Every structure is written in C-alpha cells, then in structure tokens.
Amino acid sequence: MQSMNISLPDPLKQFVDGQIAQGRYSSVSEYVRELIRADEKRKAEAELEAKLLEGLSGVESEMTAADWREIRKEALAKLAARKAMR
C-alpha cells in the first residue's frame, strides 16, 4: 500500500477528526479511502448514464451472441481490476 500526504485547512481537519471521533471511521486513511470509493462510484454511474442516454438516442440494432460475450468479457475485466485495487 502506498502512502500520501495531504494538507487540509483547519476547518476541514477538524471535520475529519470529528468523523473519526464519532466512531464512523477508525482512521483518517479509512475516511479518505471511503471518499475516494464514493467518488469512483459516482463517476462510474455518471458514465453509465451517459452511455445509456447515448444508446437510447442512437440507431437501433440487434444484439448478437458475440455482442453479449464481448460485453460480459469487458464487465468481468473491469470487476477483476476493481478487486485488484482493494
């Protein structure tokens, strides 16, 4: 695992310390990791929504078995990459 140093203004540092004091997180690192995961999830959802909207406005076409295999292959690769990051 890699280390990072960050600088926060006092009000933000106090807020983070408060989150830990309330027992919601066991450490600053845990809190920051949770924020990063939430941001990743938000961006993935926004990307998915954009792709769905693009698909809805595009030309209709039939999905073949090969199309579904490729979609499944890409999804499994993304899941494996996510698991490797944790």
PyMOL Python script that loads the backbone (N, CA, C, O; Angstrom):
from pymol import cmd

cmd.read_pdbstr("""\
ATOM      1  N   MET A   1       0.844  -1.168   0.000  1.00  0.00           N
ATOM      2  CA  MET A   1       0.000   0.000   0.000  1.00  0.00           C
ATOM      3  C   MET A   1       0.892   1.236   0.000  1.00  0.00           C
ATOM      4  O   MET A   1       1.910   1.282   0.691  1.00  0.00           O
ATOM      5  N   GLN A   2       0.501   2.222  -0.775  1.00  0.00           N
ATOM      6  CA  GLN A   2       1.251   3.467  -0.885  1.00  0.00           C
ATOM      7  C   GLN A   2       0.748   4.486   0.136  1.00  0.00           C
ATOM      8  O   GLN A   2      -0.403   4.433   0.568  1.00  0.00           O
ATOM      9  N   SER A   3       1.619   5.402   0.509  1.00  0.00           N
ATOM     10  CA  SER A   3       1.242   6.490   1.414  1.00  0.00           C
ATOM     11  C   SER A   3       1.149   7.791   0.642  1.00  0.00           C
ATOM     12  O   SER A   3       1.861   8.000  -0.340  1.00  0.00           O
ATOM     13  N   MET A   4       0.249   8.674   1.106  1.00  0.00           N
ATOM     14  CA  MET A   4       0.113  10.013   0.539  1.00  0.00           C
ATOM     15  C   MET A   4       0.029  10.997   1.691  1.00  0.00           C
ATOM     16  O   MET A   4      -0.554  10.703   2.734  1.00  0.00           O
ATOM     17  N   ASN A   5       0.602  12.138   1.497  1.00  0.00           N
ATOM     18  CA  ASN A   5       0.461  13.212   2.472  1.00  0.00           C
ATOM     19  C   ASN A   5      -0.462  14.257   1.872  1.00  0.00           C
ATOM     20  O   ASN A   5      -0.312  14.631   0.709  1.00  0.00           O
ATOM     21  N   ILE A   6      -1.410  14.725   2.659  1.00  0.00           N
ATOM     22  CA  ILE A   6      -2.301  15.784   2.187  1.00  0.00           C
ATOM     23  C   ILE A   6      -2.314  16.905   3.212  1.00  0.00           C
ATOM     24  O   ILE A   6      -2.095  16.690   4.405  1.00  0.00           O
ATOM     25  N   SER A   7      -2.573  18.090   2.722  1.00  0.00           N
ATOM     26  CA  SER A   7      -2.687  19.256   3.599  1.00  0.00           C
ATOM     27  C   SER A   7      -4.131  19.720   3.583  1.00  0.00           C
ATOM     28  O   SER A   7      -4.746  19.817   2.521  1.00  0.00           O
ATOM     29  N   LEU A   8      -4.672  20.006   4.757  1.00  0.00           N
ATOM     30  CA  LEU A   8      -6.046  20.475   4.878  1.00  0.00           C
ATOM     31  C   LEU A   8      -6.080  21.755   5.694  1.00  0.00           C
ATOM     32  O   LEU A   8      -5.305  21.916   6.637  1.00  0.00           O
ATOM     33  N   PRO A   9      -6.976  22.664   5.335  1.00  0.00           N
ATOM     34  CA  PRO A   9      -7.177  23.828   6.206  1.00  0.00           C
ATOM     35  C   PRO A   9      -7.766  23.343   7.533  1.00  0.00           C
ATOM     36  O   PRO A   9      -8.384  22.280   7.588  1.00  0.00           O
ATOM     37  N   ASP A  10      -7.576  24.109   8.583  1.00  0.00           N
ATOM     38  CA  ASP A  10      -8.037  23.709   9.914  1.00  0.00           C
ATOM     39  C   ASP A  10      -9.504  23.281   9.961  1.00  0.00           C
ATOM     40  O   ASP A  10      -9.801  22.261  10.584  1.00  0.00           O
ATOM     41  N   PRO A  11     -10.441  24.006   9.335  1.00  0.00           N
ATOM     42  CA  PRO A  11     -11.839  23.575   9.426  1.00  0.00           C
ATOM     43  C   PRO A  11     -12.081  22.181   8.836  1.00  0.00           C
ATOM     44  O   PRO A  11     -12.877  21.409   9.370  1.00  0.00           O
ATOM     45  N   LEU A  12     -11.398  21.864   7.742  1.00  0.00           N
ATOM     46  CA  LEU A  12     -11.560  20.534   7.159  1.00  0.00           C
ATOM     47  C   LEU A  12     -10.920  19.464   8.044  1.00  0.00           C
ATOM     48  O   LEU A  12     -11.477  18.381   8.220  1.00  0.00           O
ATOM     49  N   LYS A  13      -9.771  19.769   8.589  1.00  0.00           N
ATOM     50  CA  LYS A  13      -9.099  18.824   9.502  1.00  0.00           C
ATOM     51  C   LYS A  13      -9.985  18.546  10.701  1.00  0.00           C
ATOM     52  O   LYS A  13     -10.111  17.397  11.126  1.00  0.00           O
ATOM     53  N   GLN A  14     -10.600  19.580  11.249  1.00  0.00           N
ATOM     54  CA  GLN A  14     -11.499  19.396  12.389  1.00  0.00           C
ATOM     55  C   GLN A  14     -12.704  18.552  12.011  1.00  0.00           C
ATOM     56  O   GLN A  14     -13.158  17.726  12.802  1.00  0.00           O
ATOM     57  N   PHE A  15     -13.221  18.754  10.813  1.00  0.00           N
ATOM     58  CA  PHE A  15     -14.354  17.959  10.356  1.00  0.00           C
ATOM     59  C   PHE A  15     -13.972  16.484  10.265  1.00  0.00           C
ATOM     60  O   PHE A  15     -14.708  15.621  10.743  1.00  0.00           O
ATOM     61  N   VAL A  16     -12.827  16.194   9.653  1.00  0.00           N
ATOM     62  CA  VAL A  16     -12.363  14.812   9.526  1.00  0.00           C
ATOM     63  C   VAL A  16     -12.148  14.206  10.908  1.00  0.00           C
ATOM     64  O   VAL A  16     -12.576  13.079  11.161  1.00  0.00           O
ATOM     65  N   ASP A  17     -11.502  14.928  11.790  1.00  0.00           N
ATOM     66  CA  ASP A  17     -11.283  14.442  13.155  1.00  0.00           C
ATOM     67  C   ASP A  17     -12.613  14.152  13.850  1.00  0.00           C
ATOM     68  O   ASP A  17     -12.725  13.191  14.611  1.00  0.00           O
ATOM     69  N   GLY A  18     -13.621  14.988  13.584  1.00  0.00           N
ATOM     70  CA  GLY A  18     -14.944  14.778  14.159  1.00  0.00           C
ATOM     71  C   GLY A  18     -15.583  13.494  13.651  1.00  0.00           C
ATOM     72  O   GLY A  18     -16.241  12.784  14.413  1.00  0.00           O
ATOM     73  N   GLN A  19     -15.397  13.192  12.381  1.00  0.00           N
ATOM     74  CA  GLN A  19     -15.944  11.959  11.817  1.00  0.00           C
ATOM     75  C   GLN A  19     -15.334  10.730  12.502  1.00  0.00           C
ATOM     76  O   GLN A  19     -16.018   9.744  12.776  1.00  0.00           O
ATOM     77  N   ILE A  20     -14.059  10.821  12.761  1.00  0.00           N
ATOM     78  CA  ILE A  20     -13.365   9.708  13.425  1.00  0.00           C
ATOM     79  C   ILE A  20     -13.785   9.628  14.888  1.00  0.00           C
ATOM     80  O   ILE A  20     -14.001   8.535  15.412  1.00  0.00           O
ATOM     81  N   ALA A  21     -13.904  10.779  15.551  1.00  0.00           N
ATOM     82  CA  ALA A  21     -14.306  10.813  16.965  1.00  0.00           C
ATOM     83  C   ALA A  21     -15.708  10.242  17.157  1.00  0.00           C
ATOM     84  O   ALA A  21     -16.000   9.647  18.195  1.00  0.00           O
ATOM     85  N   GLN A  22     -16.574  10.420  16.164  1.00  0.00           N
ATOM     86  CA  GLN A  22     -17.932   9.880  16.244  1.00  0.00           C
ATOM     87  C   GLN A  22     -17.962   8.374  16.034  1.00  0.00           C
ATOM     88  O   GLN A  22     -19.007   7.744  16.195  1.00  0.00           O
ATOM     89  N   GLY A  23     -16.830   7.799  15.680  1.00  0.00           N
ATOM     90  CA  GLY A  23     -16.755   6.354  15.501  1.00  0.00           C
ATOM     91  C   GLY A  23     -17.196   5.875  14.138  1.00  0.00           C
ATOM     92  O   GLY A  23     -17.313   4.672  13.905  1.00  0.00           O
ATOM     93  N   ARG A  24     -17.441   6.807  13.237  1.00  0.00           N
ATOM     94  CA  ARG A  24     -17.867   6.408  11.897  1.00  0.00           C
ATOM     95  C   ARG A  24     -16.720   5.770  11.117  1.00  0.00           C
ATOM     96  O   ARG A  24     -16.952   4.926  10.251  1.00  0.00           O
ATOM     97  N   TYR A  25     -15.497   6.165  11.417  1.00  0.00           N
ATOM     98  CA  TYR A  25     -14.306   5.645  10.757  1.00  0.00           C
ATOM     99  C   TYR A  25     -13.246   5.418  11.819  1.00  0.00           C
ATOM    100  O   TYR A  25     -13.221   6.102  12.843  1.00  0.00           O
ATOM    101  N   SER A  26     -12.382   4.463  11.573  1.00  0.00           N
ATOM    102  CA  SER A  26     -11.354   4.159  12.575  1.00  0.00           C
ATOM    103  C   SER A  26     -10.083   4.982  12.378  1.00  0.00           C
ATOM    104  O   SER A  26      -9.252   5.071  13.282  1.00  0.00           O
ATOM    105  N   SER A  27      -9.932   5.585  11.188  1.00  0.00           N
ATOM    106  CA  SER A  27      -8.724   6.381  10.931  1.00  0.00           C
ATOM    107  C   SER A  27      -8.989   7.374   9.805  1.00  0.00           C
ATOM    108  O   SER A  27      -9.980   7.275   9.082  1.00  0.00           O
ATOM    109  N   VAL A  28      -8.087   8.320   9.679  1.00  0.00           N
ATOM    110  CA  VAL A  28      -8.163   9.291   8.592  1.00  0.00           C
ATOM    111  C   VAL A  28      -8.038   8.550   7.253  1.00  0.00           C
ATOM    112  O   VAL A  28      -8.740   8.874   6.296  1.00  0.00           O
ATOM    113  N   SER A  29      -7.165   7.579   7.191  1.00  0.00           N
ATOM    114  CA  SER A  29      -6.973   6.817   5.956  1.00  0.00           C
ATOM    115  C   SER A  29      -8.260   6.114   5.539  1.00  0.00           C
ATOM    116  O   SER A  29      -8.618   6.119   4.361  1.00  0.00           O
ATOM    117  N   GLU A  30      -8.947   5.520   6.487  1.00  0.00           N
ATOM    118  CA  GLU A  30     -10.201   4.843   6.174  1.00  0.00           C
ATOM    119  C   GLU A  30     -11.220   5.843   5.626  1.00  0.00           C
ATOM    120  O   GLU A  30     -11.928   5.548   4.663  1.00  0.00           O
ATOM    121  N   TYR A  31     -11.290   7.008   6.231  1.00  0.00           N
ATOM    122  CA  TYR A  31     -12.221   8.044   5.786  1.00  0.00           C
ATOM    123  C   TYR A  31     -11.908   8.486   4.350  1.00  0.00           C
ATOM    124  O   TYR A  31     -12.812   8.597   3.522  1.00  0.00           O
ATOM    125  N   VAL A  32     -10.642   8.735   4.063  1.00  0.00           N
ATOM    126  CA  VAL A  32     -10.236   9.181   2.735  1.00  0.00           C
ATOM    127  C   VAL A  32     -10.495   8.080   1.710  1.00  0.00           C
ATOM    128  O   VAL A  32     -10.966   8.364   0.609  1.00  0.00           O
ATOM    129  N   ARG A  33     -10.193   6.829   2.055  1.00  0.00           N
ATOM    130  CA  ARG A  33     -10.467   5.724   1.131  1.00  0.00           C
ATOM    131  C   ARG A  33     -11.960   5.646   0.804  1.00  0.00           C
ATOM    132  O   ARG A  33     -12.335   5.430  -0.349  1.00  0.00           O
ATOM    133  N   GLU A  34     -12.807   5.822   1.815  1.00  0.00           N
ATOM    134  CA  GLU A  34     -14.251   5.788   1.598  1.00  0.00           C
ATOM    135  C   GLU A  34     -14.688   6.923   0.673  1.00  0.00           C
ATOM    136  O   GLU A  34     -15.536   6.716  -0.195  1.00  0.00           O
ATOM    137  N   LEU A  35     -14.125   8.112   0.844  1.00  0.00           N
ATOM    138  CA  LEU A  35     -14.445   9.237  -0.040  1.00  0.00           C
ATOM    139  C   LEU A  35     -14.034   8.945  -1.485  1.00  0.00           C
ATOM    140  O   LEU A  35     -14.768   9.258  -2.422  1.00  0.00           O
ATOM    141  N   ILE A  36     -12.869   8.349  -1.651  1.00  0.00           N
ATOM    142  CA  ILE A  36     -12.386   8.035  -2.992  1.00  0.00           C
ATOM    143  C   ILE A  36     -13.284   6.978  -3.635  1.00  0.00           C
ATOM    144  O   ILE A  36     -13.646   7.098  -4.806  1.00  0.00           O
ATOM    145  N   ARG A  37     -13.642   5.947  -2.875  1.00  0.00           N
ATOM    146  CA  ARG A  37     -14.540   4.912  -3.417  1.00  0.00           C
ATOM    147  C   ARG A  37     -15.883   5.510  -3.819  1.00  0.00           C
ATOM    148  O   ARG A  37     -16.429   5.165  -4.867  1.00  0.00           O
ATOM    149  N   ALA A  38     -16.417   6.405  -2.992  1.00  0.00           N
ATOM    150  CA  ALA A  38     -17.697   7.041  -3.315  1.00  0.00           C
ATOM    151  C   ALA A  38     -17.574   7.879  -4.586  1.00  0.00           C
ATOM    152  O   ALA A  38     -18.495   7.907  -5.402  1.00  0.00           O
ATOM    153  N   ASP A  39     -16.453   8.553  -4.756  1.00  0.00           N
ATOM    154  CA  ASP A  39     -16.242   9.356  -5.960  1.00  0.00           C
ATOM    155  C   ASP A  39     -16.115   8.458  -7.183  1.00  0.00           C
ATOM    156  O   ASP A  39     -16.668   8.765  -8.239  1.00  0.00           O
ATOM    157  N   GLU A  40     -15.394   7.358  -7.048  1.00  0.00           N
ATOM    158  CA  GLU A  40     -15.286   6.395  -8.151  1.00  0.00           C
ATOM    159  C   GLU A  40     -16.666   5.888  -8.559  1.00  0.00           C
ATOM    160  O   GLU A  40     -16.985   5.811  -9.745  1.00  0.00           O
ATOM    161  N   LYS A  41     -17.474   5.545  -7.569  1.00  0.00           N
ATOM    162  CA  LYS A  41     -18.812   5.024  -7.836  1.00  0.00           C
ATOM    163  C   LYS A  41     -19.665   6.083  -8.532  1.00  0.00           C
ATOM    164  O   LYS A  41     -20.369   5.780  -9.496  1.00  0.00           O
ATOM    165  N   ARG A  42     -19.605   7.318  -8.048  1.00  0.00           N
ATOM    166  CA  ARG A  42     -20.385   8.405  -8.650  1.00  0.00           C
ATOM    167  C   ARG A  42     -19.988   8.616 -10.102  1.00  0.00           C
ATOM    168  O   ARG A  42     -20.849   8.793 -10.964  1.00  0.00           O
ATOM    169  N   LYS A  43     -18.686   8.598 -10.377  1.00  0.00           N
ATOM    170  CA  LYS A  43     -18.220   8.800 -11.748  1.00  0.00           C
ATOM    171  C   LYS A  43     -18.605   7.630 -12.647  1.00  0.00           C
ATOM    172  O   LYS A  43     -18.964   7.838 -13.806  1.00  0.00           O
ATOM    173  N   ALA A  44     -18.537   6.409 -12.134  1.00  0.00           N
ATOM    174  CA  ALA A  44     -18.938   5.240 -12.916  1.00  0.00           C
ATOM    175  C   ALA A  44     -20.431   5.303 -13.237  1.00  0.00           C
ATOM    176  O   ALA A  44     -20.840   4.973 -14.350  1.00  0.00           O
ATOM    177  N   GLU A  45     -21.240   5.724 -12.273  1.00  0.00           N
ATOM    178  CA  GLU A  45     -22.680   5.844 -12.501  1.00  0.00           C
ATOM    179  C   GLU A  45     -22.981   6.929 -13.532  1.00  0.00           C
ATOM    180  O   GLU A  45     -23.859   6.756 -14.376  1.00  0.00           O
ATOM    181  N   ALA A  46     -22.259   8.040 -13.468  1.00  0.00           N
ATOM    182  CA  ALA A  46     -22.455   9.119 -14.439  1.00  0.00           C
ATOM    183  C   ALA A  46     -22.053   8.655 -15.841  1.00  0.00           C
ATOM    184  O   ALA A  46     -22.722   8.983 -16.821  1.00  0.00           O
ATOM    185  N   GLU A  47     -20.967   7.898 -15.933  1.00  0.00           N
ATOM    186  CA  GLU A  47     -20.512   7.364 -17.218  1.00  0.00           C
ATOM    187  C   GLU A  47     -21.544   6.391 -17.780  1.00  0.00           C
ATOM    188  O   GLU A  47     -21.852   6.419 -18.971  1.00  0.00           O
ATOM    189  N   LEU A  48     -22.072   5.535 -16.916  1.00  0.00           N
ATOM    190  CA  LEU A  48     -23.086   4.578 -17.349  1.00  0.00           C
ATOM    191  C   LEU A  48     -24.329   5.306 -17.845  1.00  0.00           C
ATOM    192  O   LEU A  48     -24.877   4.965 -18.892  1.00  0.00           O
ATOM    193  N   GLU A  49     -24.767   6.301 -17.095  1.00  0.00           N
ATOM    194  CA  GLU A  49     -25.950   7.060 -17.501  1.00  0.00           C
ATOM    195  C   GLU A  49     -25.729   7.728 -18.855  1.00  0.00           C
ATOM    196  O   GLU A  49     -26.619   7.719 -19.705  1.00  0.00           O
ATOM    197  N   ALA A  50     -24.543   8.310 -19.058  1.00  0.00           N
ATOM    198  CA  ALA A  50     -24.241   8.958 -20.337  1.00  0.00           C
ATOM    199  C   ALA A  50     -24.269   7.944 -21.480  1.00  0.00           C
ATOM    200  O   ALA A  50     -24.776   8.231 -22.564  1.00  0.00           O
ATOM    201  N   LYS A  51     -23.724   6.765 -21.227  1.00  0.00           N
ATOM    202  CA  LYS A  51     -23.717   5.729 -22.263  1.00  0.00           C
ATOM    203  C   LYS A  51     -25.130   5.231 -22.549  1.00  0.00           C
ATOM    204  O   LYS A  51     -25.481   4.979 -23.702  1.00  0.00           O
ATOM    205  N   LEU A  52     -25.936   5.090 -21.506  1.00  0.00           N
ATOM    206  CA  LEU A  52     -27.322   4.660 -21.710  1.00  0.00           C
ATOM    207  C   LEU A  52     -28.097   5.697 -22.517  1.00  0.00           C
ATOM    208  O   LEU A  52     -28.846   5.351 -23.432  1.00  0.00           O
ATOM    209  N   LEU A  53     -27.914   6.960 -22.175  1.00  0.00           N
ATOM    210  CA  LEU A  53     -28.595   8.020 -22.932  1.00  0.00           C
ATOM    211  C   LEU A  53     -28.119   8.055 -24.380  1.00  0.00           C
ATOM    212  O   LEU A  53     -28.913   8.262 -25.297  1.00  0.00           O
ATOM    213  N   GLU A  54     -26.843   7.854 -24.575  1.00  0.00           N
ATOM    214  CA  GLU A  54     -26.288   7.805 -25.936  1.00  0.00           C
ATOM    215  C   GLU A  54     -26.911   6.643 -26.707  1.00  0.00           C
ATOM    216  O   GLU A  54     -27.284   6.782 -27.872  1.00  0.00           O
ATOM    217  N   GLY A  55     -27.014   5.503 -26.039  1.00  0.00           N
ATOM    218  CA  GLY A  55     -27.611   4.338 -26.678  1.00  0.00           C
ATOM    219  C   GLY A  55     -29.078   4.537 -27.006  1.00  0.00           C
ATOM    220  O   GLY A  55     -29.551   4.100 -28.055  1.00  0.00           O
ATOM    221  N   LEU A  56     -29.796   5.194 -26.114  1.00  0.00           N
ATOM    222  CA  LEU A  56     -31.218   5.440 -26.347  1.00  0.00           C
ATOM    223  C   LEU A  56     -31.453   6.379 -27.519  1.00  0.00           C
ATOM    224  O   LEU A  56     -32.466   6.273 -28.210  1.00  0.00           O
ATOM    225  N   SER A  57     -30.521   7.296 -27.743  1.00  0.00           N
ATOM    226  CA  SER A  57     -30.701   8.254 -28.825  1.00  0.00           C
ATOM    227  C   SER A  57     -30.070   7.771 -30.131  1.00  0.00           C
ATOM    228  O   SER A  57     -30.194   8.433 -31.161  1.00  0.00           O
ATOM    229  N   GLY A  58     -29.406   6.638 -30.093  1.00  0.00           N
ATOM    230  CA  GLY A  58     -28.738   6.115 -31.284  1.00  0.00           C
ATOM    231  C   GLY A  58     -29.656   5.257 -32.132  1.00  0.00           C
ATOM    232  O   GLY A  58     -30.836   5.079 -31.828  1.00  0.00           O
ATOM    233  N   VAL A  59     -29.091   4.737 -33.191  1.00  0.00           N
ATOM    234  CA  VAL A  59     -29.804   3.862 -34.110  1.00  0.00           C
ATOM    235  C   VAL A  59     -29.989   2.498 -33.462  1.00  0.00           C
ATOM    236  O   VAL A  59     -29.073   1.960 -32.839  1.00  0.00           O
ATOM    237  N   GLU A  60     -31.190   1.946 -33.619  1.00  0.00           N
ATOM    238  CA  GLU A  60     -31.461   0.624 -33.049  1.00  0.00           C
ATOM    239  C   GLU A  60     -30.778  -0.449 -33.882  1.00  0.00           C
ATOM    240  O   GLU A  60     -30.701  -0.352 -35.107  1.00  0.00           O
ATOM    241  N   SER A  61     -30.282  -1.480 -33.194  1.00  0.00           N
ATOM    242  CA  SER A  61     -29.698  -2.621 -33.895  1.00  0.00           C
ATOM    243  C   SER A  61     -29.870  -3.853 -33.017  1.00  0.00           C
ATOM    244  O   SER A  61     -30.027  -3.749 -31.801  1.00  0.00           O
ATOM    245  N   GLU A  62     -29.840  -4.998 -33.639  1.00  0.00           N
ATOM    246  CA  GLU A  62     -29.993  -6.262 -32.923  1.00  0.00           C
ATOM    247  C   GLU A  62     -28.675  -6.634 -32.245  1.00  0.00           C
ATOM    248  O   GLU A  62     -27.600  -6.481 -32.825  1.00  0.00           O
ATOM    249  N   MET A  63     -28.774  -7.119 -31.020  1.00  0.00           N
ATOM    250  CA  MET A  63     -27.590  -7.603 -30.302  1.00  0.00           C
ATOM    251  C   MET A  63     -27.383  -9.069 -30.667  1.00  0.00           C
ATOM    252  O   MET A  63     -28.315  -9.873 -30.636  1.00  0.00           O
ATOM    253  N   THR A  64     -26.156  -9.393 -31.009  1.00  0.00           N
ATOM    254  CA  THR A  64     -25.831 -10.775 -31.347  1.00  0.00           C
ATOM    255  C   THR A  64     -25.228 -11.462 -30.121  1.00  0.00           C
ATOM    256  O   THR A  64     -24.890 -10.806 -29.135  1.00  0.00           O
ATOM    257  N   ALA A  65     -25.100 -12.767 -30.192  1.00  0.00           N
ATOM    258  CA  ALA A  65     -24.456 -13.524 -29.111  1.00  0.00           C
ATOM    259  C   ALA A  65     -23.021 -13.045 -28.924  1.00  0.00           C
ATOM    260  O   ALA A  65     -22.527 -12.996 -27.797  1.00  0.00           O
ATOM    261  N   ALA A  66     -22.352 -12.694 -30.009  1.00  0.00           N
ATOM    262  CA  ALA A  66     -20.975 -12.200 -29.926  1.00  0.00           C
ATOM    263  C   ALA A  66     -20.935 -10.856 -29.191  1.00  0.00           C
ATOM    264  O   ALA A  66     -20.014 -10.603 -28.414  1.00  0.00           O
ATOM    265  N   ASP A  67     -21.930  -9.996 -29.434  1.00  0.00           N
ATOM    266  CA  ASP A  67     -22.005  -8.720 -28.720  1.00  0.00           C
ATOM    267  C   ASP A  67     -22.105  -8.961 -27.218  1.00  0.00           C
ATOM    268  O   ASP A  67     -21.391  -8.330 -26.440  1.00  0.00           O
ATOM    269  N   TRP A  68     -22.981  -9.865 -26.809  1.00  0.00           N
ATOM    270  CA  TRP A  68     -23.172 -10.154 -25.381  1.00  0.00           C
ATOM    271  C   TRP A  68     -21.916 -10.751 -24.766  1.00  0.00           C
ATOM    272  O   TRP A  68     -21.574 -10.435 -23.627  1.00  0.00           O
ATOM    273  N   ARG A  69     -21.219 -11.621 -25.518  1.00  0.00           N
ATOM    274  CA  ARG A  69     -19.960 -12.194 -24.998  1.00  0.00           C
ATOM    275  C   ARG A  69     -18.927 -11.095 -24.764  1.00  0.00           C
ATOM    276  O   ARG A  69     -18.227 -11.098 -23.751  1.00  0.00           O
ATOM    277  N   GLU A  70     -18.836 -10.160 -25.700  1.00  0.00           N
ATOM    278  CA  GLU A  70     -17.871  -9.056 -25.568  1.00  0.00           C
ATOM    279  C   GLU A  70     -18.223  -8.160 -24.380  1.00  0.00           C
ATOM    280  O   GLU A  70     -17.336  -7.750 -23.631  1.00  0.00           O
ATOM    281  N   ILE A  71     -19.500  -7.855 -24.204  1.00  0.00           N
ATOM    282  CA  ILE A  71     -19.946  -7.041 -23.069  1.00  0.00           C
ATOM    283  C   ILE A  71     -19.600  -7.743 -21.763  1.00  0.00           C
ATOM    284  O   ILE A  71     -19.088  -7.118 -20.834  1.00  0.00           O
ATOM    285  N   ARG A  72     -19.881  -9.045 -21.693  1.00  0.00           N
ATOM    286  CA  ARG A  72     -19.584  -9.818 -20.481  1.00  0.00           C
ATOM    287  C   ARG A  72     -18.080  -9.831 -20.204  1.00  0.00           C
ATOM    288  O   ARG A  72     -17.652  -9.669 -19.061  1.00  0.00           O
ATOM    289  N   LYS A  73     -17.290 -10.024 -21.248  1.00  0.00           N
ATOM    290  CA  LYS A  73     -15.826 -10.060 -21.097  1.00  0.00           C
ATOM    291  C   LYS A  73     -15.312  -8.728 -20.536  1.00  0.00           C
ATOM    292  O   LYS A  73     -14.486  -8.719 -19.623  1.00  0.00           O
ATOM    293  N   GLU A  74     -15.795  -7.612 -21.075  1.00  0.00           N
ATOM    294  CA  GLU A  74     -15.372  -6.295 -20.603  1.00  0.00           C
ATOM    295  C   GLU A  74     -15.798  -6.059 -19.155  1.00  0.00           C
ATOM    296  O   GLU A  74     -15.026  -5.530 -18.354  1.00  0.00           O
ATOM    297  N   ALA A  75     -17.021  -6.449 -18.824  1.00  0.00           N
ATOM    298  CA  ALA A  75     -17.518  -6.256 -17.457  1.00  0.00           C
ATOM    299  C   ALA A  75     -16.697  -7.066 -16.457  1.00  0.00           C
ATOM    300  O   ALA A  75     -16.340  -6.565 -15.392  1.00  0.00           O
ATOM    301  N   LEU A  76     -16.402  -8.315 -16.800  1.00  0.00           N
ATOM    302  CA  LEU A  76     -15.603  -9.155 -15.899  1.00  0.00           C
ATOM    303  C   LEU A  76     -14.193  -8.604 -15.733  1.00  0.00           C
ATOM    304  O   LEU A  76     -13.626  -8.681 -14.643  1.00  0.00           O
ATOM    305  N   ALA A  77     -13.622  -8.053 -16.792  1.00  0.00           N
ATOM    306  CA  ALA A  77     -12.283  -7.456 -16.698  1.00  0.00           C
ATOM    307  C   ALA A  77     -12.305  -6.240 -15.776  1.00  0.00           C
ATOM    308  O   ALA A  77     -11.381  -6.040 -14.987  1.00  0.00           O
ATOM    309  N   LYS A  78     -13.359  -5.426 -15.875  1.00  0.00           N
ATOM    310  CA  LYS A  78     -13.468  -4.247 -15.007  1.00  0.00           C
ATOM    311  C   LYS A  78     -13.639  -4.680 -13.547  1.00  0.00           C
ATOM    312  O   LYS A  78     -13.044  -4.081 -12.651  1.00  0.00           O
ATOM    313  N   LEU A  79     -14.443  -5.709 -13.305  1.00  0.00           N
ATOM    314  CA  LEU A  79     -14.616  -6.208 -11.926  1.00  0.00           C
ATOM    315  C   LEU A  79     -13.301  -6.726 -11.359  1.00  0.00           C
ATOM    316  O   LEU A  79     -12.969  -6.455 -10.205  1.00  0.00           O
ATOM    317  N   ALA A  80     -12.560  -7.465 -12.161  1.00  0.00           N
ATOM    318  CA  ALA A  80     -11.278  -8.001 -11.702  1.00  0.00           C
ATOM    319  C   ALA A  80     -10.295  -6.877 -11.387  1.00  0.00           C
ATOM    320  O   ALA A  80      -9.551  -6.957 -10.410  1.00  0.00           O
ATOM    321  N   ALA A  81     -10.292  -5.833 -12.209  1.00  0.00           N
ATOM    322  CA  ALA A  81      -9.404  -4.696 -11.957  1.00  0.00           C
ATOM    323  C   ALA A  81      -9.787  -3.978 -10.674  1.00  0.00           C
ATOM    324  O   ALA A  81      -8.916  -3.553  -9.915  1.00  0.00           O
ATOM    325  N   ARG A  82     -11.077  -3.840 -10.426  1.00  0.00           N
ATOM    326  CA  ARG A  82     -11.539  -3.199  -9.187  1.00  0.00           C
ATOM    327  C   ARG A  82     -11.140  -4.006  -7.966  1.00  0.00           C
ATOM    328  O   ARG A  82     -10.683  -3.448  -6.969  1.00  0.00           O
ATOM    329  N   LYS A  83     -11.314  -5.327  -8.043  1.00  0.00           N
ATOM    330  CA  LYS A  83     -10.951  -6.180  -6.910  1.00  0.00           C
ATOM    331  C   LYS A  83      -9.451  -6.130  -6.643  1.00  0.00           C
ATOM    332  O   LYS A  83      -9.014  -6.191  -5.494  1.00  0.00           O
ATOM    333  N   ALA A  84      -8.678  -6.020  -7.699  1.00  0.00           N
ATOM    334  CA  ALA A  84      -7.211  -5.955  -7.552  1.00  0.00           C
ATOM    335  C   ALA A  84      -6.788  -4.659  -6.862  1.00  0.00           C
ATOM    336  O   ALA A  84      -5.758  -4.628  -6.188  1.00  0.00           O
ATOM    337  N   MET A  85      -7.578  -3.581  -7.024  1.00  0.00           N
ATOM    338  CA  MET A  85      -7.247  -2.284  -6.400  1.00  0.00           C
ATOM    339  C   MET A  85      -7.480  -2.320  -4.899  1.00  0.00           C
ATOM    340  O   MET A  85      -6.854  -1.552  -4.169  1.00  0.00           O
ATOM    341  N   ARG A  86      -8.344  -3.171  -4.424  1.00  0.00           N
ATOM    342  CA  ARG A  86      -8.677  -3.211  -2.993  1.00  0.00           C
ATOM    343  C   ARG A  86      -7.766  -4.072  -2.247  1.00  0.00           C
ATOM    344  O   ARG A  86      -7.908  -4.216  -1.033  1.00  0.00           O
TER     345      ARG A  86
END
""", "prot")
cmd.dss("prot")
cmd.show_as("cartoon", "prot")
cmd.util.cbc("prot")
cmd.orient("prot")
